[in-house]
């Protein structure tokens, strides 16, 4: 995909940080952007900024820990801009703390967002992407943390990012030749709200 003009782009976690920057970038390239976030007010602020600067964007609520919410996002975004050409599964959370102090509930929360949230998001949009086969792309925001075997104080997060990367790389290989491409984005340390992700 080289020309983004008029393309329907959906970004989860689009209300802040890397997701907001991705939304603004695609809008500058002429895409029609759905800014999706669990914090609707932040998504609305990003969408309004894009519109104020001559772009096309709408804000929608999504909770990627819910299959129903992800499916609702797919339906609502299609009503706005048609079948998605590009899906950016960007929403994620960070939890710090040594493994000896992390509970099973901690592990479940991080994996429910970072791993299963990505899977839910991709599954909800897969049929739309198949409709746009040949002009469709999935971007999964992983992390450089997924390349580190040991990360004292970030073990739960890193383990989730390893799993997310394995999912993304396998998805890319399985979709090869289908007209749906897959990319993994691996940022390093970035100024964003992820360190405060337990607010949600």
Secondary structure, 3 states (H helix, E strand, C coil): CCCCCCCEEEEECCCCHHHHHHHHHHHHCCCEEEEEECCHHHHHHHHHHHHHCCCEEEEEECCCCCHHHHHHHHHHHHHHHCCCCEEEECCCCCCCCCHHHCCHHHHHHHHHHHCHHHHHHHHHHHHHHHHCCCCEEEEEECCHHHHCCCCCCCHHHHHHHHHHHHHHHHHHHHHCCCCEEEEEECCCCCCCCHHHHHHC
